[in-house]
Amino acid sequence: CRFPGTDLEVHLGVYGITEALHRAVQPLRRNVFDVAAFLREAGVFFALNHLLFFYRGQVPLDAYLALLDEVPAIEARNGTMLPAHNDLVAEIAGRWPVAGGRRPLALLGGSDAHTLRRIGATWTEAPGSTREAFLENLREGRARPGGNHGGAVSVARDAYAVIGSYVASLAGFGPRDHAAGHRAFCL
């Protein structure tokens, strides 16, 4: 999504999303507040992912942090972020005022993996033996983030793995995603 009137990216993790809901939310992506309102109205659980990652002062900080009033949860452990960043996000979430009958922000974790190597290395734990029970426990705030923090090495490893996989596919190894002419042109 985008913060309205800016190029500031805002990533939301939507849990239990369907293809129909995904299609319905696409026209709203230019305004994260509209997306959040739509998801709340639809009764879908979602989280604000990697707070402050794309923030470079595009809007006043208090306006940016107003996003926390719009979401039921925040990703407090991201597998690509440094421990200090994840700890800061968790501290902000823990200190964020609860108003209007809203629950405290649920804290979640996610690997933010772009390669197979790190999938599942950072996660969210919550009770529940079914999908519905798990999602209900997320909504109720009975979840906690776990697993690895990130850093420069893990992000660089991911980036070079993606580049290496792409170059290998152009050379004809791995997935056959490219026609022969395209592979020759790119090589």
CNS distance restraints for C-alpha pairs under 8 A (distance, minus, plus):
assign (resid   1 and name CA) (resid   9 and name CA) 5.81 0.50 0.50
assign (resid   1 and name CA) (resid  10 and name CA) 5.13 0.50 0.50
assign (resid   1 and name CA) (resid  11 and name CA) 6.11 0.50 0.50
assign (resid   1 and name CA) (resid  12 and name CA) 7.54 0.50 0.50
assign (resid   1 and name CA) (resid  28 and name CA) 8.00 0.50 0.50
assign (resid   1 and name CA) (resid  29 and name CA) 4.46 0.50 0.50
assign (resid   1 and name CA) (resid  30 and name CA) 5.75 0.50 0.50
assign (resid   1 and name CA) (resid  31 and name CA) 6.36 0.50 0.50
assign (resid   1 and name CA) (resid  32 and name CA) 5.28 0.50 0.50
assign (resid   1 and name CA) (resid  35 and name CA) 7.76 0.50 0.50
assign (resid   2 and name CA) (resid   6 and name CA) 6.91 0.50 0.50
assign (resid   2 and name CA) (resid   7 and name CA) 6.24 0.50 0.50
assign (resid   2 and name CA) (resid   8 and name CA) 5.51 0.50 0.50
assign (resid   2 and name CA) (resid   9 and name CA) 4.72 0.50 0.50
assign (resid   2 and name CA) (resid  10 and name CA) 5.56 0.50 0.50
assign (resid   2 and name CA) (resid  29 and name CA) 6.28 0.50 0.50
assign (resid   2 and name CA) (resid  30 and name CA) 4.93 0.50 0.50
assign (resid   2 and name CA) (resid  31 and name CA) 5.38 0.50 0.50
assign (resid   2 and name CA) (resid  32 and name CA) 5.60 0.50 0.50
assign (resid   3 and name CA) (resid   7 and name CA) 6.95 0.50 0.50
assign (resid   3 and name CA) (resid   8 and name CA) 5.41 0.50 0.50
assign (resid   3 and name CA) (resid   9 and name CA) 6.45 0.50 0.50
assign (resid   3 and name CA) (resid  10 and name CA) 6.59 0.50 0.50
assign (resid   3 and name CA) (resid  30 and name CA) 7.07 0.50 0.50
assign (resid   3 and name CA) (resid  31 and name CA) 5.62 0.50 0.50
assign (resid   3 and name CA) (resid  32 and name CA) 5.63 0.50 0.50
assign (resid   3 and name CA) (resid  33 and name CA) 7.70 0.50 0.50
assign (resid   4 and name CA) (resid  30 and name CA) 6.29 0.50 0.50
assign (resid   4 and name CA) (resid  31 and name CA) 4.78 0.50 0.50
assign (resid   4 and name CA) (resid  32 and name CA) 6.97 0.50 0.50
assign (resid   4 and name CA) (resid  33 and name CA) 7.94 0.50 0.50
assign (resid   6 and name CA) (resid  58 and name CA) 6.99 0.50 0.50
assign (resid   8 and name CA) (resid  54 and name CA) 6.54 0.50 0.50
assign (resid   8 and name CA) (resid  55 and name CA) 6.75 0.50 0.50
assign (resid   8 and name CA) (resid  58 and name CA) 6.68 0.50 0.50
assign (resid   9 and name CA) (resid  54 and name CA) 6.13 0.50 0.50
assign (resid  10 and name CA) (resid  32 and name CA) 6.97 0.50 0.50
assign (resid  10 and name CA) (resid  48 and name CA) 7.60 0.50 0.50
assign (resid  10 and name CA) (resid  49 and name CA) 7.66 0.50 0.50
assign (resid  10 and name CA) (resid  54 and name CA) 7.37 0.50 0.50
assign (resid  11 and name CA) (resid  48 and name CA) 6.24 0.50 0.50
assign (resid  11 and name CA) (resid  49 and name CA) 5.41 0.50 0.50
assign (resid  11 and name CA) (resid  50 and name CA) 7.45 0.50 0.50
assign (resid  12 and name CA) (resid  46 and name CA) 6.56 0.50 0.50
assign (resid  12 and name CA) (resid  47 and name CA) 5.49 0.50 0.50
assign (resid  12 and name CA) (resid  48 and name CA) 4.75 0.50 0.50
assign (resid  12 and name CA) (resid  49 and name CA) 5.51 0.50 0.50
assign (resid  13 and name CA) (resid  46 and name CA) 5.43 0.50 0.50
assign (resid  13 and name CA) (resid  47 and name CA) 5.09 0.50 0.50
assign (resid  13 and name CA) (resid  48 and name CA) 6.43 0.50 0.50
assign (resid  13 and name CA) (resid  49 and name CA) 6.26 0.50 0.50
assign (resid  14 and name CA) (resid  44 and name CA) 7.28 0.50 0.50
assign (resid  14 and name CA) (resid  45 and name CA) 6.24 0.50 0.50
assign (resid  14 and name CA) (resid  46 and name CA) 4.30 0.50 0.50
assign (resid  14 and name CA) (resid  47 and name CA) 6.57 0.50 0.50
assign (resid  15 and name CA) (resid  44 and name CA) 6.95 0.50 0.50
assign (resid  15 and name CA) (resid  45 and name CA) 5.56 0.50 0.50
assign (resid  15 and name CA) (resid  46 and name CA) 5.72 0.50 0.50
assign (resid  15 and name CA) (resid 135 and name CA) 7.47 0.50 0.50
assign (resid  16 and name CA) (resid  44 and name CA) 7.11 0.50 0.50
assign (resid  16 and name CA) (resid  45 and name CA) 7.43 0.50 0.50
assign (resid  16 and name CA) (resid 135 and name CA) 7.64 0.50 0.50
assign (resid  17 and name CA) (resid  21 and name CA) 6.27 0.50 0.50
assign (resid  17 and name CA) (resid  22 and name CA) 6.69 0.50 0.50
assign (resid  17 and name CA) (resid  44 and name CA) 7.37 0.50 0.50
assign (resid  18 and name CA) (resid  22 and name CA) 6.14 0.50 0.50
assign (resid  19 and name CA) (resid  23 and name CA) 6.22 0.50 0.50
assign (resid  20 and name CA) (resid  24 and name CA) 6.18 0.50 0.50
assign (resid  21 and name CA) (resid  25 and name CA) 6.17 0.50 0.50
assign (resid  22 and name CA) (resid  26 and name CA) 6.46 0.50 0.50
assign (resid  25 and name CA) (resid  29 and name CA) 6.82 0.50 0.50
assign (resid  25 and name CA) (resid  35 and name CA) 6.48 0.50 0.50
assign (resid  25 and name CA) (resid  38 and name CA) 7.47 0.50 0.50
assign (resid  28 and name CA) (resid  32 and name CA) 7.51 0.50 0.50
assign (resid  28 and name CA) (resid  34 and name CA) 6.12 0.50 0.50
assign (resid  28 and name CA) (resid  35 and name CA) 5.69 0.50 0.50
assign (resid  29 and name CA) (resid  34 and name CA) 7.78 0.50 0.50
assign (resid  29 and name CA) (resid  35 and name CA) 6.39 0.50 0.50
assign (resid  31 and name CA) (resid  35 and name CA) 6.53 0.50 0.50
assign (resid  32 and name CA) (resid  36 and name CA) 6.10 0.50 0.50
assign (resid  33 and name CA) (resid  37 and name CA) 6.17 0.50 0.50
assign (resid  33 and name CA) (resid  67 and name CA) 7.56 0.50 0.50
assign (resid  33 and name CA) (resid  70 and name CA) 7.09 0.50 0.50
assign (resid  34 and name CA) (resid  38 and name CA) 6.10 0.50 0.50
assign (resid  35 and name CA) (resid  39 and name CA) 6.15 0.50 0.50
assign (resid  36 and name CA) (resid  40 and name CA) 6.10 0.50 0.50
assign (resid  36 and name CA) (resid  70 and name CA) 6.25 0.50 0.50
assign (resid  36 and name CA) (resid  71 and name CA) 6.74 0.50 0.50
assign (resid  37 and name CA) (resid  41 and name CA) 6.08 0.50 0.50
assign (resid  37 and name CA) (resid  70 and name CA) 7.53 0.50 0.50
assign (resid  38 and name CA) (resid  42 and name CA) 6.14 0.50 0.50
assign (resid  39 and name CA) (resid  43 and name CA) 6.20 0.50 0.50
assign (resid  39 and name CA) (resid  44 and name CA) 5.32 0.50 0.50
assign (resid  39 and name CA) (resid  45 and name CA) 7.38 0.50 0.50
assign (resid  39 and name CA) (resid  46 and name CA) 7.53 0.50 0.50
assign (resid  40 and name CA) (resid  44 and name CA) 6.01 0.50 0.50
assign (resid  40 and name CA) (resid  45 and name CA) 7.46 0.50 0.50
assign (resid  45 and name CA) (resid  72 and name CA) 7.16 0.50 0.50
assign (resid  45 and name CA) (resid 135 and name CA) 7.46 0.50 0.50
assign (resid  45 and name CA) (resid 138 and name CA) 7.77 0.50 0.50
assign (resid  45 and name CA) (resid 139 and name CA) 6.46 0.50 0.50
assign (resid  46 and name CA) (resid  71 and name CA) 6.85 0.50 0.50
assign (resid  46 and name CA) (resid  72 and name CA) 6.60 0.50 0.50
assign (resid  46 and name CA) (resid  73 and name CA) 6.52 0.50 0.50
assign (resid  47 and name CA) (resid  71 and name CA) 6.01 0.50 0.50
assign (resid  47 and name CA) (resid  72 and name CA) 6.30 0.50 0.50
assign (resid  47 and name CA) (resid  73 and name CA) 4.43 0.50 0.50
assign (resid  47 and name CA) (resid  74 and name CA) 4.86 0.50 0.50
assign (resid  47 and name CA) (resid  75 and name CA) 6.41 0.50 0.50
assign (resid  47 and name CA) (resid 108 and name CA) 7.86 0.50 0.50
assign (resid  48 and name CA) (resid  67 and name CA) 8.00 0.50 0.50
assign (resid  48 and name CA) (resid  68 and name CA) 7.71 0.50 0.50
assign (resid  48 and name CA) (resid  71 and name CA) 6.54 0.50 0.50
assign (resid  48 and name CA) (resid  73 and name CA) 6.40 0.50 0.50
assign (resid  48 and name CA) (resid  74 and name CA) 4.73 0.50 0.50
assign (resid  48 and name CA) (resid  75 and name CA) 6.09 0.50 0.50
assign (resid  49 and name CA) (resid  74 and name CA) 6.07 0.50 0.50
assign (resid  49 and name CA) (resid  75 and name CA) 4.83 0.50 0.50
assign (resid  49 and name CA) (resid  76 and name CA) 7.96 0.50 0.50
assign (resid  49 and name CA) (resid  78 and name CA) 7.97 0.50 0.50
assign (resid  50 and name CA) (resid  74 and name CA) 7.92 0.50 0.50
assign (resid  50 and name CA) (resid  75 and name CA) 6.00 0.50 0.50
assign (resid  50 and name CA) (resid  76 and name CA) 7.41 0.50 0.50
assign (resid  50 and name CA) (resid  78 and name CA) 6.50 0.50 0.50
assign (resid  50 and name CA) (resid  81 and name CA) 7.99 0.50 0.50
assign (resid  51 and name CA) (resid  74 and name CA) 7.76 0.50 0.50
assign (resid  51 and name CA) (resid  75 and name CA) 7.52 0.50 0.50
assign (resid  51 and name CA) (resid  89 and name CA) 6.63 0.50 0.50
assign (resid  57 and name CA) (resid  61 and name CA) 6.85 0.50 0.50
assign (resid  59 and name CA) (resid  63 and name CA) 6.52 0.50 0.50
assign (resid  59 and name CA) (resid  64 and name CA) 6.40 0.50 0.50
assign (resid  60 and name CA) (resid  64 and name CA) 6.41 0.50 0.50
assign (resid  61 and name CA) (resid  65 and name CA) 6.06 0.50 0.50
assign (resid  62 and name CA) (resid  66 and name CA) 6.19 0.50 0.50
assign (resid  63 and name CA) (resid  67 and name CA) 7.62 0.50 0.50
assign (resid  65 and name CA) (resid  69 and name CA) 7.96 0.50 0.50
assign (resid  66 and name CA) (resid  70 and name CA) 7.23 0.50 0.50
assign (resid  67 and name CA) (resid  71 and name CA) 6.81 0.50 0.50
assign (resid  68 and name CA) (resid  74 and name CA) 7.87 0.50 0.50
assign (resid  68 and name CA) (resid  93 and name CA) 7.99 0.50 0.50
assign (resid  68 and name CA) (resid  96 and name CA) 7.80 0.50 0.50
assign (resid  71 and name CA) (resid 105 and name CA) 7.64 0.50 0.50
assign (resid  72 and name CA) (resid 103 and name CA) 7.49 0.50 0.50
assign (resid  72 and name CA) (resid 104 and name CA) 7.77 0.50 0.50
assign (resid  72 and name CA) (resid 105 and name CA) 5.51 0.50 0.50
assign (resid  72 and name CA) (resid 106 and name CA) 6.37 0.50 0.50
assign (resid  72 and name CA) (resid 139 and name CA) 7.39 0.50 0.50
assign (resid  73 and name CA) (resid 105 and name CA) 4.74 0.50 0.50
assign (resid  73 and name CA) (resid 106 and name CA) 4.30 0.50 0.50
assign (resid  73 and name CA) (resid 107 and name CA) 5.87 0.50 0.50
assign (resid  73 and name CA) (resid 108 and name CA) 7.02 0.50 0.50
assign (resid  74 and name CA) (resid  93 and name CA) 7.33 0.50 0.50
assign (resid  74 and name CA) (resid 105 and name CA) 6.47 0.50 0.50
assign (resid  74 and name CA) (resid 106 and name CA) 6.23 0.50 0.50
assign (resid  74 and name CA) (resid 107 and name CA) 5.37 0.50 0.50
assign (resid  74 and name CA) (resid 108 and name CA) 6.09 0.50 0.50
assign (resid  75 and name CA) (resid  89 and name CA) 7.93 0.50 0.50
assign (resid  75 and name CA) (resid 107 and name CA) 5.87 0.50 0.50
assign (resid  75 and name CA) (resid 108 and name CA) 4.60 0.50 0.50
assign (resid  75 and name CA) (resid 109 and name CA) 5.34 0.50 0.50
assign (resid  75 and name CA) (resid 110 and name CA) 7.00 0.50 0.50
assign (resid  76 and name CA) (resid  86 and name CA) 5.52 0.50 0.50
assign (resid  76 and name CA) (resid  87 and name CA) 7.29 0.50 0.50
assign (resid  76 and name CA) (resid  89 and name CA) 5.53 0.50 0.50
assign (resid  76 and name CA) (resid  90 and name CA) 5.04 0.50 0.50
assign (resid  76 and name CA) (resid  93 and name CA) 7.98 0.50 0.50
assign (resid  76 and name CA) (resid 107 and name CA) 5.49 0.50 0.50
assign (resid  76 and name CA) (resid 108 and name CA) 5.61 0.50 0.50
assign (resid  76 and name CA) (resid 109 and name CA) 5.92 0.50 0.50
assign (resid  76 and name CA) (resid 145 and name CA) 6.92 0.50 0.50
assign (resid  77 and name CA) (resid  81 and name CA) 7.66 0.50 0.50
assign (resid  77 and name CA) (resid  86 and name CA) 5.15 0.50 0.50
assign (resid  77 and name CA) (resid  87 and name CA) 7.81 0.50 0.50
assign (resid  77 and name CA) (resid  90 and name CA) 7.85 0.50 0.50
assign (resid  77 and name CA) (resid 108 and name CA) 6.56 0.50 0.50
assign (resid  77 and name CA) (resid 109 and name CA) 4.47 0.50 0.50
assign (resid  77 and name CA) (resid 110 and name CA) 6.42 0.50 0.50
assign (resid  77 and name CA) (resid 122 and name CA) 7.42 0.50 0.50
assign (resid  77 and name CA) (resid 145 and name CA) 5.99 0.50 0.50
assign (resid  77 and name CA) (resid 146 and name CA) 7.20 0.50 0.50
assign (resid  77 and name CA) (resid 149 and name CA) 6.74 0.50 0.50
assign (resid  78 and name CA) (resid  86 and name CA) 6.62 0.50 0.50
assign (resid  78 and name CA) (resid 109 and name CA) 5.78 0.50 0.50
assign (resid  78 and name CA) (resid 110 and name CA) 5.19 0.50 0.50
assign (resid  78 and name CA) (resid 111 and name CA) 5.74 0.50 0.50
assign (resid  78 and name CA) (resid 112 and name CA) 6.43 0.50 0.50
assign (resid  78 and name CA) (resid 122 and name CA) 6.97 0.50 0.50
assign (resid  78 and name CA) (resid 149 and name CA) 6.27 0.50 0.50
assign (resid  78 and name CA) (resid 150 and name CA) 7.09 0.50 0.50
assign (resid  79 and name CA) (resid 109 and name CA) 7.79 0.50 0.50
assign (resid  79 and name CA) (resid 110 and name CA) 6.14 0.50 0.50
assign (resid  79 and name CA) (resid 111 and name CA) 4.23 0.50 0.50
assign (resid  79 and name CA) (resid 112 and name CA) 5.87 0.50 0.50
assign (resid  79 and name CA) (resid 113 and name CA) 7.31 0.50 0.50
assign (resid  79 and name CA) (resid 121 and name CA) 7.16 0.50 0.50
assign (resid  79 and name CA) (resid 122 and name CA) 5.47 0.50 0.50
assign (resid  79 and name CA) (resid 147 and name CA) 7.74 0.50 0.50
assign (resid  79 and name CA) (resid 148 and name CA) 5.71 0.50 0.50
assign (resid  79 and name CA) (resid 149 and name CA) 4.62 0.50 0.50
assign (resid  79 and name CA) (resid 150 and name CA) 4.67 0.50 0.50
assign (resid  80 and name CA) (resid 111 and name CA) 6.88 0.50 0.50
assign (resid  80 and name CA) (resid 112 and name CA) 6.38 0.50 0.50
assign (resid  80 and name CA) (resid 113 and name CA) 7.65 0.50 0.50
assign (resid  80 and name CA) (resid 149 and name CA) 6.32 0.50 0.50
assign (resid  80 and name CA) (resid 150 and name CA) 3.86 0.50 0.50
assign (resid  80 and name CA) (resid 151 and name CA) 5.87 0.50 0.50
assign (resid  80 and name CA) (resid 154 and name CA) 6.85 0.50 0.50
assign (resid  80 and name CA) (resid 155 and name CA) 6.17 0.50 0.50
assign (resid  81 and name CA) (resid  85 and name CA) 6.16 0.50 0.50
assign (resid  81 and name CA) (resid  86 and name CA) 6.45 0.50 0.50
assign (resid  81 and name CA) (resid 149 and name CA) 5.98 0.50 0.50
assign (resid  81 and name CA) (resid 150 and name CA) 4.54 0.50 0.50
assign (resid  81 and name CA) (resid 151 and name CA) 5.74 0.50 0.50
assign (resid  82 and name CA) (resid  86 and name CA) 6.44 0.50 0.50
assign (resid  82 and name CA) (resid 149 and name CA) 5.88 0.50 0.50
assign (resid  82 and name CA) (resid 150 and name CA) 5.06 0.50 0.50
assign (resid  82 and name CA) (resid 151 and name CA) 4.98 0.50 0.50
assign (resid  83 and name CA) (resid  87 and name CA) 5.95 0.50 0.50
assign (resid  83 and name CA) (resid 149 and name CA) 5.57 0.50 0.50
assign (resid  83 and name CA) (resid 150 and name CA) 7.07 0.50 0.50
assign (resid  84 and name CA) (resid  88 and name CA) 6.10 0.50 0.50
assign (resid  85 and name CA) (resid  89 and name CA) 6.32 0.50 0.50
assign (resid  86 and name CA) (resid  90 and name CA) 6.25 0.50 0.50
assign (resid  86 and name CA) (resid 149 and name CA) 7.59 0.50 0.50
assign (resid  87 and name CA) (resid  91 and name CA) 6.13 0.50 0.50
assign (resid  88 and name CA) (resid  92 and name CA) 6.13 0.50 0.50
assign (resid  89 and name CA) (resid  93 and name CA) 6.13 0.50 0.50
assign (resid  90 and name CA) (resid  94 and name CA) 6.07 0.50 0.50
assign (resid  90 and name CA) (resid 107 and name CA) 7.33 0.50 0.50
assign (resid  91 and name CA) (resid  95 and name CA) 6.20 0.50 0.50
assign (resid  92 and name CA) (resid  96 and name CA) 5.98 0.50 0.50
assign (resid  93 and name CA) (resid 105 and name CA) 6.24 0.50 0.50
assign (resid  93 and name CA) (resid 107 and name CA) 7.84 0.50 0.50
assign (resid  94 and name CA) (resid 104 and name CA) 7.70 0.50 0.50
assign (resid  94 and name CA) (resid 105 and name CA) 7.52 0.50 0.50
assign (resid  96 and name CA) (resid 104 and name CA) 7.78 0.50 0.50
assign (resid  96 and name CA) (resid 105 and name CA) 7.94 0.50 0.50
assign (resid  97 and name CA) (resid 104 and name CA) 7.83 0.50 0.50
assign (resid  98 and name CA) (resid 102 and name CA) 5.87 0.50 0.50
assign (resid  98 and name CA) (resid 103 and name CA) 6.44 0.50 0.50
assign (resid  98 and name CA) (resid 104 and name CA) 5.79 0.50 0.50
assign (resid 104 and name CA) (resid 141 and name CA) 7.75 0.50 0.50
assign (resid 105 and name CA) (resid 141 and name CA) 7.38 0.50 0.50
assign (resid 106 and name CA) (resid 138 and name CA) 7.11 0.50 0.50
assign (resid 106 and name CA) (resid 139 and name CA) 7.52 0.50 0.50
assign (resid 106 and name CA) (resid 140 and name CA) 7.83 0.50 0.50
assign (resid 106 and name CA) (resid 141 and name CA) 4.75 0.50 0.50
assign (resid 106 and name CA) (resid 142 and name CA) 7.65 0.50 0.50
assign (resid 106 and name CA) (resid 143 and name CA) 6.99 0.50 0.50
assign (resid 106 and name CA) (resid 144 and name CA) 7.96 0.50 0.50
assign (resid 107 and name CA) (resid 141 and name CA) 7.44 0.50 0.50
assign (resid 107 and name CA) (resid 143 and name CA) 6.70 0.50 0.50
assign (resid 107 and name CA) (resid 144 and name CA) 5.81 0.50 0.50
assign (resid 107 and name CA) (resid 145 and name CA) 6.38 0.50 0.50
assign (resid 108 and name CA) (resid 123 and name CA) 7.45 0.50 0.50
assign (resid 108 and name CA) (resid 124 and name CA) 5.27 0.50 0.50
assign (resid 108 and name CA) (resid 143 and name CA) 6.77 0.50 0.50
assign (resid 108 and name CA) (resid 144 and name CA) 5.76 0.50 0.50
assign (resid 108 and name CA) (resid 145 and name CA) 4.75 0.50 0.50
assign (resid 109 and name CA) (resid 122 and name CA) 6.08 0.50 0.50
assign (resid 109 and name CA) (resid 123 and name CA) 4.71 0.50 0.50
assign (resid 109 and name CA) (resid 124 and name CA) 4.76 0.50 0.50
assign (resid 109 and name CA) (resid 144 and name CA) 7.29 0.50 0.50
assign (resid 109 and name CA) (resid 145 and name CA) 4.24 0.50 0.50
assign (resid 109 and name CA) (resid 146 and name CA) 6.24 0.50 0.50
assign (resid 109 and name CA) (resid 147 and name CA) 7.95 0.50 0.50
assign (resid 110 and name CA) (resid 120 and name CA) 7.75 0.50 0.50
assign (resid 110 and name CA) (resid 122 and name CA) 5.13 0.50 0.50
assign (resid 110 and name CA) (resid 123 and name CA) 4.82 0.50 0.50
assign (resid 110 and name CA) (resid 124 and name CA) 6.69 0.50 0.50
assign (resid 110 and name CA) (resid 145 and name CA) 7.70 0.50 0.50
assign (resid 111 and name CA) (resid 118 and name CA) 6.60 0.50 0.50
assign (resid 111 and name CA) (resid 119 and name CA) 6.03 0.50 0.50
assign (resid 111 and name CA) (resid 120 and name CA) 6.13 0.50 0.50
assign (resid 111 and name CA) (resid 121 and name CA) 5.92 0.50 0.50
assign (resid 111 and name CA) (resid 122 and name CA) 4.45 0.50 0.50
assign (resid 111 and name CA) (resid 123 and name CA) 6.37 0.50 0.50
assign (resid 111 and name CA) (resid 148 and name CA) 7.92 0.50 0.50
assign (resid 112 and name CA) (resid 119 and name CA) 7.81 0.50 0.50
assign (resid 113 and name CA) (resid 117 and name CA) 7.85 0.50 0.50
assign (resid 113 and name CA) (resid 118 and name CA) 5.46 0.50 0.50
assign (resid 113 and name CA) (resid 119 and name CA) 5.40 0.50 0.50
assign (resid 113 and name CA) (resid 158 and name CA) 7.87 0.50 0.50
assign (resid 114 and name CA) (resid 118 and name CA) 7.77 0.50 0.50
assign (resid 114 and name CA) (resid 119 and name CA) 7.89 0.50 0.50
assign (resid 114 and name CA) (resid 158 and name CA) 6.50 0.50 0.50
assign (resid 114 and name CA) (resid 162 and name CA) 7.76 0.50 0.50
assign (resid 115 and name CA) (resid 119 and name CA) 7.00 0.50 0.50
assign (resid 115 and name CA) (resid 158 and name CA) 6.00 0.50 0.50
assign (resid 115 and name CA) (resid 161 and name CA) 7.23 0.50 0.50
assign (resid 115 and name CA) (resid 162 and name CA) 7.05 0.50 0.50
assign (resid 118 and name CA) (resid 122 and name CA) 7.87 0.50 0.50
assign (resid 121 and name CA) (resid 147 and name CA) 5.64 0.50 0.50
assign (resid 121 and name CA) (resid 148 and name CA) 5.85 0.50 0.50
assign (resid 122 and name CA) (resid 145 and name CA) 7.55 0.50 0.50
assign (resid 122 and name CA) (resid 146 and name CA) 5.78 0.50 0.50
assign (resid 122 and name CA) (resid 147 and name CA) 4.13 0.50 0.50
assign (resid 122 and name CA) (resid 148 and name CA) 5.17 0.50 0.50
assign (resid 122 and name CA) (resid 149 and name CA) 7.25 0.50 0.50
assign (resid 123 and name CA) (resid 145 and name CA) 5.81 0.50 0.50
assign (resid 123 and name CA) (resid 146 and name CA) 5.30 0.50 0.50
assign (resid 123 and name CA) (resid 147 and name CA) 6.02 0.50 0.50
assign (resid 124 and name CA) (resid 143 and name CA) 6.51 0.50 0.50
assign (resid 124 and name CA) (resid 144 and name CA) 5.66 0.50 0.50
assign (resid 124 and name CA) (resid 145 and name CA) 4.49 0.50 0.50
assign (resid 124 and name CA) (resid 146 and name CA) 6.02 0.50 0.50
assign (resid 125 and name CA) (resid 143 and name CA) 5.40 0.50 0.50
assign (resid 125 and name CA) (resid 144 and name CA) 5.33 0.50 0.50
assign (resid 125 and name CA) (resid 145 and name CA) 6.16 0.50 0.50
assign (resid 125 and name CA) (resid 146 and name CA) 6.93 0.50 0.50
assign (resid 126 and name CA) (resid 134 and name CA) 6.15 0.50 0.50
assign (resid 126 and name CA) (resid 137 and name CA) 6.21 0.50 0.50
assign (resid 126 and name CA) (resid 138 and name CA) 6.64 0.50 0.50
assign (resid 126 and name CA) (resid 142 and name CA) 5.97 0.50 0.50
assign (resid 126 and name CA) (resid 143 and name CA) 4.38 0.50 0.50
assign (resid 126 and name CA) (resid 144 and name CA) 6.70 0.50 0.50
assign (resid 127 and name CA) (resid 133 and name CA) 7.39 0.50 0.50
assign (resid 127 and name CA) (resid 134 and name CA) 5.89 0.50 0.50
assign (resid 127 and name CA) (resid 137 and name CA) 6.48 0.50 0.50
assign (resid 127 and name CA) (resid 142 and name CA) 7.42 0.50 0.50
assign (resid 127 and name CA) (resid 143 and name CA) 7.54 0.50 0.50
assign (resid 128 and name CA) (resid 132 and name CA) 7.69 0.50 0.50
assign (resid 128 and name CA) (resid 133 and name CA) 4.60 0.50 0.50
assign (resid 128 and name CA) (resid 134 and name CA) 4.31 0.50 0.50
assign (resid 128 and name CA) (resid 135 and name CA) 7.99 0.50 0.50
assign (resid 128 and name CA) (resid 137 and name CA) 7.13 0.50 0.50
assign (resid 129 and name CA) (resid 133 and name CA) 6.46 0.50 0.50
assign (resid 129 and name CA) (resid 134 and name CA) 6.91 0.50 0.50
assign (resid 130 and name CA) (resid 134 and name CA) 6.13 0.50 0.50
assign (resid 131 and name CA) (resid 135 and name CA) 6.18 0.50 0.50
assign (resid 132 and name CA) (resid 136 and name CA) 6.07 0.50 0.50
assign (resid 133 and name CA) (resid 137 and name CA) 6.20 0.50 0.50
assign (resid 134 and name CA) (resid 138 and name CA) 6.36 0.50 0.50
assign (resid 135 and name CA) (resid 139 and name CA) 6.29 0.50 0.50
assign (resid 136 and name CA) (resid 140 and name CA) 6.19 0.50 0.50
assign (resid 137 and name CA) (resid 141 and name CA) 6.20 0.50 0.50
assign (resid 137 and name CA) (resid 142 and name CA) 5.09 0.50 0.50
assign (resid 137 and name CA) (resid 143 and name CA) 6.68 0.50 0.50
assign (resid 138 and name CA) (resid 142 and name CA) 5.77 0.50 0.50
assign (resid 138 and name CA) (resid 143 and name CA) 5.62 0.50 0.50
assign (resid 150 and name CA) (resid 154 and name CA) 6.05 0.50 0.50
assign (resid 150 and name CA) (resid 155 and name CA) 7.28 0.50 0.50
assign (resid 151 and name CA) (resid 155 and name CA) 6.35 0.50 0.50
assign (resid 152 and name CA) (resid 156 and name CA) 5.92 0.50 0.50
assign (resid 153 and name CA) (resid 157 and name CA) 5.96 0.50 0.50
assign (resid 154 and name CA) (resid 158 and name CA) 6.20 0.50 0.50
assign (resid 155 and name CA) (resid 159 and name CA) 6.16 0.50 0.50
assign (resid 156 and name CA) (resid 160 and name CA) 6.09 0.50 0.50
assign (resid 157 and name CA) (resid 161 and name CA) 5.98 0.50 0.50
assign (resid 158 and name CA) (resid 162 and name CA) 6.19 0.50 0.50
assign (resid 159 and name CA) (resid 163 and name CA) 6.27 0.50 0.50
assign (resid 160 and name CA) (resid 164 and name CA) 5.82 0.50 0.50
assign (resid 161 and name CA) (resid 165 and name CA) 5.97 0.50 0.50
assign (resid 162 and name CA) (resid 166 and name CA) 6.19 0.50 0.50
assign (resid 163 and name CA) (resid 167 and name CA) 6.21 0.50 0.50
assign (resid 164 and name CA) (resid 168 and name CA) 6.00 0.50 0.50
assign (resid 165 and name CA) (resid 169 and name CA) 6.09 0.50 0.50
assign (resid 165 and name CA) (resid 174 and name CA) 7.43 0.50 0.50
assign (resid 166 and name CA) (resid 170 and name CA) 6.33 0.50 0.50
assign (resid 167 and name CA) (resid 171 and name CA) 6.34 0.50 0.50
assign (resid 167 and name CA) (resid 187 and name CA) 7.87 0.50 0.50
assign (resid 168 and name CA) (resid 172 and name CA) 6.35 0.50 0.50
assign (resid 168 and name CA) (resid 173 and name CA) 5.11 0.50 0.50
assign (resid 168 and name CA) (resid 174 and name CA) 6.59 0.50 0.50
assign (resid 169 and name CA) (resid 173 and name CA) 4.90 0.50 0.50
assign (resid 169 and name CA) (resid 174 and name CA) 5.39 0.50 0.50
assign (resid 169 and name CA) (resid 175 and name CA) 5.84 0.50 0.50
assign (resid 169 and name CA) (resid 176 and name CA) 6.36 0.50 0.50
assign (resid 169 and name CA) (resid 177 and name CA) 7.10 0.50 0.50
assign (resid 169 and name CA) (resid 178 and name CA) 7.46 0.50 0.50
assign (resid 170 and name CA) (resid 178 and name CA) 6.86 0.50 0.50
assign (resid 170 and name CA) (resid 183 and name CA) 4.74 0.50 0.50
assign (resid 170 and name CA) (resid 184 and name CA) 7.50 0.50 0.50
assign (resid 170 and name CA) (resid 186 and name CA) 7.20 0.50 0.50
assign (resid 170 and name CA) (resid 187 and name CA) 6.63 0.50 0.50
assign (resid 171 and name CA) (resid 183 and name CA) 6.97 0.50 0.50
assign (resid 171 and name CA) (resid 187 and name CA) 7.53 0.50 0.50
assign (resid 172 and name CA) (resid 176 and name CA) 6.74 0.50 0.50
assign (resid 172 and name CA) (resid 183 and name CA) 7.97 0.50 0.50
assign (resid 178 and name CA) (resid 182 and name CA) 6.03 0.50 0.50
assign (resid 178 and name CA) (resid 183 and name CA) 5.93 0.50 0.50
assign (resid 179 and name CA) (resid 183 and name CA) 6.23 0.50 0.50
assign (resid 180 and name CA) (resid 184 and name CA) 6.22 0.50 0.50
assign (resid 181 and name CA) (resid 185 and name CA) 6.14 0.50 0.50
assign (resid 182 and name CA) (resid 186 and name CA) 6.11 0.50 0.50
assign (resid 183 and name CA) (resid 187 and name CA) 6.03 0.50 0.50
